[in-house]
């Protein structure tokens, strides 16, 4: 026996998902059914959900900071006040 589920999603997301599933040879309905079956079987959402997902720009900035922190050629300040003082005296 089947039943209907009505959900609201962004129209562009729906189009992208339909294109993906079509390329994979499944319908939207089949893909959602696969997701639900897997969730029930695992008794969990069948993929990892993370709170902190960083953009490439943020990841690159963090890597740059880590790189700069480990090199002695960059001046370090103990406080923002110390930095401002140096700027004023320059």
Secondary structure by P-SEA (a helix, b strand, c coil): cbbbbbbbccaaaaaaaaaaaaaacccaaaaaaaaaaaaaaaccccbbbbcccccaaaaaaaaaaaaaaacccbbbbccaaaaaaaaaac
